[in-house]
Amino acid sequence: MKWIRALHHLETLAHTCADMATRPRTIFPLRVTRLWAAGDILGPVRDVDRITVALVVDLPVDEVPWLTEPHGSQHWAQAARLPQSPITVRWRSAHAPVWNHALDRPALIWDVETGVAEATLLAITDGVAETVRPAAPSAAEHRARLDDELAVSLRALRTRTATYADRRWGPGKLEPVADALWRAGEGYLDLLDATGR
């Protein structure tokens, strides 16, 4: 997709996040508090395949393990029209750093308290997002971050495996439980690969 089109999608999502934050909690109980951009959109001006973003939600870390979808995220995403957009979403907890091995030095695009970061969008538009990205973590910080994420992911994998085992032969649809287990497994394996274990 052309650079200008990618920027349009990113800016539209930022304004959608702001709009969704004003909607009643009774309809949208999942609260997105920040939008971060990551990946190719933070590089030089060029065509990109997809935009990678992190949506930060006000949930405990254990409820948002890597590559999983927190409860209510599909409802939120549908309302924000994310399935129709060329955007890859990574859900993150507001109670841990947003960055990891895959979300390398992301740039803050929108915050529920401060609004859209116009200077960041302008830097991305001009292909100079490097000027608005945080400093790279040290090797020790990177390793500690991955270790923390791996521990959260392993707990999620164990919990969701037990839930699957409990529901395996019970009444009702198994698909949501199986999908949750699959996502937890995918996240754990991705982190395991990233740590080189």
C-alpha positions in Angstrom: 0.0 0.0 0.0 1.2 3.5 -0.7 2.7 5.5 2.2 0.0 8.1 2.2 -2.7 5.5 2.4 -0.9 3.8 5.3 -0.7 7.1 7.1 -4.4 7.6 6.5 -5.2 4.3 8.2 -2.9 5.1 11.1 -4.4 8.6 11.6 -8.0 7.2 11.2 -7.3 4.6 13.9 -5.9 7.3 16.3 -9.1 9.3 15.9 -11.2 6.2 16.2 -9.4 5.4 19.5 -10.3 8.9 20.8 -13.9 8.4 19.7 -14.2 4.9 21.3 -12.9 6.3 24.6 -16.0 8.5 24.8 -18.4 5.6 24.3 -20.3 4.1 27.3 -18.5 1.5 29.3 -21.8 -0.5 29.3 -21.4 -1.0 25.6 -17.6 -1.1 25.3 -16.2 -2.2 28.7 -12.7 -2.8 27.2 -10.9 0.5 27.5 -8.1 1.3 25.1 -5.8 3.9 26.7 -3.0 4.2 24.2 -2.1 3.5 20.5 1.5 2.9 19.5 2.9 2.4 16.0 5.6 -0.1 15.3 7.4 -1.8 12.4 7.7 -0.6 8.8 5.6 2.5 9.3 8.4 3.9 11.5 10.9 3.7 8.7 11.7 5.7 5.6 8.9 6.7 3.2 8.0 3.7 1.0 5.2 1.3 0.2 4.3 -1.0 3.1 2.2 -4.2 3.2 0.6 -3.7 6.6 0.7 -1.4 9.6 1.6 -2.8 13.0 0.1 -1.2 16.0 -0.1 -1.9 19.8 -3.4 -1.1 21.5 -2.9 -0.7 25.2 -5.7 -1.7 27.5 -6.2 -1.0 31.2 -6.1 -4.7 32.2 -3.7 -6.6 34.4 -0.6 -8.0 32.6 -1.8 -11.6 33.1 -4.9 -10.8 31.1 -3.0 -9.6 28.1 -0.2 -12.1 27.3 1.7 -11.7 24.1 -0.3 -12.5 20.9 -3.5 -13.0 22.8 -6.8 -11.1 22.6 -8.2 -9.8 25.9 -11.9 -10.2 26.7 -13.9 -7.7 24.7 -11.2 -7.0 22.1 -13.1 -8.5 19.2 -16.1 -6.3 20.0 -13.9 -3.3 20.2 -12.1 -4.2 17.0 -15.3 -4.7 15.1 -16.6 -1.3 16.2 -13.3 0.3 15.1 -13.5 -1.5 11.8 -10.1 -3.1 12.3 -10.9 -6.4 10.4 -11.4 -4.3 7.3 -8.1 -2.4 7.7 -4.6 -3.4 6.7 -3.6 -3.2 10.3 -2.0 -5.9 12.5 -3.0 -5.3 16.2 -1.0 -6.4 19.2 -2.9 -6.0 22.4 -0.8 -4.9 25.4 -1.4 -4.2 29.1 -1.1 -0.7 30.5 0.7 -2.2 33.5 3.8 -3.3 31.6 6.1 -1.8 29.0 4.6 -1.9 25.5 7.8 -2.8 23.8 9.3 -6.2 23.3 11.3 -8.2 20.7 8.6 -7.6 18.0 7.5 -4.1 19.0 10.9 -2.5 18.7 10.9 1.1 20.0 7.3 1.9 19.1 6.1 5.5 18.8 3.1 6.8 20.8 0.4 7.9 18.4 -2.5 8.5 20.8 -3.1 8.6 24.5 -6.4 8.9 26.3 -5.2 11.8 28.4 -3.2 13.8 25.9 -4.9 12.9 22.6 -3.4 12.5 19.2 0.4 13.0 19.1 0.4 15.3 16.0 4.2 15.7 16.1 4.7 12.0 16.0 2.3 11.6 13.0 4.1 14.4 11.2 7.5 12.8 11.8 6.1 9.5 10.5 4.7 11.3 7.4 8.1 12.7 6.7 9.8 9.4 7.2 11.8 10.6 10.2 10.1 8.7 12.9 13.5 7.9 14.4 13.3 11.4 16.0 10.2 10.5 18.0 11.0 6.9 19.0 12.3 6.1 22.5 15.9 5.0 23.0 16.8 1.4 22.5 16.9 -0.7 25.6 20.1 -2.2 26.8 20.8 -5.9 26.3 20.1 -6.5 30.0 16.8 -4.6 29.8 15.8 -6.5 26.6 16.6 -9.8 28.2 14.7 -9.0 31.4 11.7 -7.8 29.4 11.6 -11.1 27.4 11.9 -13.1 30.6 9.0 -11.2 32.1 6.9 -11.7 29.0 7.8 -15.4 28.8 6.7 -16.0 32.4 3.3 -14.3 31.8 2.9 -16.3 28.6 3.7 -19.6 30.3 1.1 -18.8 33.0 -1.5 -18.0 30.3 -0.6 -21.2 28.4 -1.1 -23.3 31.6 -4.4 -21.5 32.5 -5.9 -21.8 29.0 -4.8 -25.5 28.7 -6.6 -26.2 32.0 -9.7 -24.3 30.8 -9.7 -26.3 27.5 -9.4 -29.6 29.4 -12.3 -28.6 31.6 -14.5 -27.7 28.6 -13.3 -30.3 26.1 -16.2 -32.6 26.5 -18.7 -30.2 28.0 -21.7 -28.5 26.4 -21.4 -25.4 24.3 -19.0 -24.2 21.7 -15.4 -25.1 22.1 -14.0 -22.7 19.5 -13.5 -19.7 21.7 -11.7 -21.8 24.3 -9.6 -23.5 21.7 -8.7 -20.2 20.0 -7.6 -18.7 23.3 -5.4 -21.7 23.9 -4.0 -21.5 20.4 -3.2 -17.8 20.8 -1.5 -18.4 24.2 0.6 -21.2 22.6 1.6 -19.1 19.7 2.7 -16.2 21.9 4.6 -18.5 24.2 6.5 -20.1 21.3 7.2 -16.8 19.7 8.8 -15.6 23.0 10.6 -18.8 23.4 12.2 -18.4 20.0 13.0 -14.8 20.7 14.9 -15.7 23.9 16.8 -18.4 22.1 15.7 -21.1 24.5 
